[in-house]
Amino acid sequence: MSKRNAFAEHDKPPSKLINSYDIDGVIFMGDKFTGVNPGPDDIIITGRSKDDRAETESMLLSRGITNPLYMNNKPGDFNDRRQSGLHKGMTLFYLEQMGYRIGCHFEDDPIQIEAIEQMMPHINVVHLKHDLVDKGVDTHENVVYNQTIPSY
């Protein structure tokens, strides 16, 4: 079996149960704290934009992390925490269809946790609750997710 390139998908799904990890607030908890490191067969699913891939890979490499990396296919200036949660849920769904077995997803954002749990209720979502990193401000307004947008 050939060695996997850093951040590339596995050649085939691991035969054992694996976990998935968010980056901001899980693996990356600022410069002061280490964060949680994934195991060797685990994967990373981030809400970070694909436009931030080089910066993200550099940060992960500096921490010795080279796990398969699934980035959000959104523009770099688009920030919507619910959309990031939906991206993670869809990625988990896709991976399961490919034969992956996910035990836990480690996440710090309650908005994203809710979206993941709605889409993939059988996956254990482990909530890392803290205020060590800023969750950011949603920059995309008036997105409708089965709810009404209030009129002003």
N, C-alpha and C positions, 0 to 999 in steps of 0.2 A: 504494500500500500504506500503510495507516495505521500510525502509531507505536504500538508495543507499550507497555502500561502496565508500570511497574516490577514485576518479579517474576511477571508473567503469562506463561502459556505462549505459545509462538510461534503465530501464526495457522495456520501449516502447517509441517510439518517442514522444516528447512533442507535445501537440495539438496546441501550438502557434508557431509563427515564432520565431526562435532563431538566435543567432550570433555565429560565430566561431572566435577564437583568436589564433594567433601565440604566441610563448613565447618570444624568443630573439628579442628585439627591440619593443615589444608590451607590454606583461605582465612584462617582465624583462628588465629594462633599466639600468642595472648596480646597484651598491649598493647605489649610490647617489640619484637616483630617484625612485619613487614608481611604475610607469607604469600604464597600463590600466587593471582594473579588470573585468573579465566576470561576467555577471548576473547569478542568481541561476540556470537557465535551460540551459545556454550556454555551449559550448564545446570548448576544446582546441585541435588544430591540430598543431603539431610541426614538424619541420624538424630534431629535435634532434634524435639521434639513440636510438633504444630500449635498447642498451647496457648502456645508460645513465639514465635509468628509475629511479633507486634509488636516484641518485643525483637530478634529475629533480623533483621527488615527494617531496623530502625533502625541496627544495627551495620553491615549491608551498605551501606546508603545513606551512612553516615559514611565509607566506604571507596570510594565512587563505583561500587558494584557494584549492578546492577539486573537481572541475568540471571534467566531463568525459575527459580523456586524450588519444589522438590518437598519438602514436609515430611512427617514421619512421623505417620501417623494413630494416635497412641498418647496415653494420658493423660500429663500433664506429670510426674507423680511415678513413672512407670514407666521404668526404665532397664535395658535388657538389650542388650548390645552385639551379640550374635548376631542378635537380632530386628532391630536397626537394619541389620545387613548384609543380612538377608533382605528388609527393606523396600527397600533400594537395588537388590538383584537383581531384585525384582518390578517396581520402577519402570523399570529398564533394559529388562526384558522387555516391559512395556507400551509404552514409547516405541518400541521396535523394531517392534512390531506396528502402530503408528501411522505407520511410515515413517521414523523417525529412524535415522541411521547413527552409532553411537557408536564412536569410535576408542579412546579411553583414558578410564578413570575414575581420578581421583587420590584416594588414600585413605591414611590414616596408621595405621589400627587393624588389626593382624593378624587378629583375630577376625572383623572385618567383611570383610576381604579374602578370607578363606577362604570365607565364605558367598557372596560375590559370584562368586568363581571357580567354585564348585560349580554355581551357577545359570546363569552366563553365561560359560563357559570361553573363548569366542571374543573376549571383550572384554579388551583389555590393561588390567590394573590396575597402576597405578604406585604403588609403596609409598614414601611419604615417611616415612622412619624417623628419629625424633627423640624427645626427652623434653621438649619445650617446653610441652606442655599436658597436663593430667591427663586420663586416659581415663575417670575416674569409677569408681564402684562399681555393679555391677549390683544393682538394688533388687528385681528380680523373681526369686524363687527357685523352684526345682523346675520349671523349664520343660524339657520333653522335646523334643529335636530328634534323633530317631533314635539315642538313647542311653539308657542306663539311669541312673536317679537312684540314687545309693548310699543304702542305708538305714542308719540310725544306731541 
